[in-house]
């Protein structure tokens, strides 16, 4: 297969490129050339800028499929469709579980109600990210119909993570000891291994399969406390979970959902994705691989969570 990837040098895109190459696909990257310029030096790159609407580098080449990892606002999808609509067979869009309305019950699938589409802003934030992705999905389906495929990941975990949501807990559990948890230990949580997501994407392209697919994991349901304990086991440490008041920690704490309605976002069904070929890497394996990668890169500061000093102050008052 000849696959064009819009993005491809950061985290999810990188995993998709790795998997596509493993299957022998001929991969071309379209990117700005700013993120990960040292990654995949042997692959052809077409340099452009989606924010500026610059797709000239694509020329009139044709591909069996395009994977859109970097479309966040509907203009991105419309302009990409205009630029390559007749030059590509299937258009696979990486959307998000954030498209769904809150409050859908446990086991909700791809037919659950979505949020209203947002077309009046390109400012991406907590309140607009999901609605903007809804608009992207709608525009893609209107243009490509049965040639469109939509993958809706939940929280993604794995090496090269650039969001730190799972990496925070892996690193924290590796230190062992008393762990401050500003939420409910029994809260359900879902994370999907980036490599499982990548295998789903490549399988869907190989099968030329349309439709929408929830990419969530792991295979077995897990609580937030269970996730931390699994991370500790992977690191060979022991932890004591200490629930602390949510207000004692920064808002939007990694993987914590204090609102029971929003906690339902971690109980979606991945049955359709598994039936289409998505594997399920054990959570312990994901944790061990993330820990090894994090240590190899030198444990740089994380963008979320608590520093050890902040956690010690909170635990002192627990």
Helices and strands as residue ranges (DSSP letters): E 2-6, H 12-22, E 26-31, E 44-47, G 56-58, E 63-68, H 74-84, E 88-94, G 97-99, H 129-144, G 145-147, E 148-153, E 155-157, H 165-175, E 177-181, E 188-189, E 191-193, H 194-206, E 211-215, E 222-223, H 224-235, E 239-243, G 246-248, H 260-263, G 264-266, H 271-275, H 283-296, H 308-316
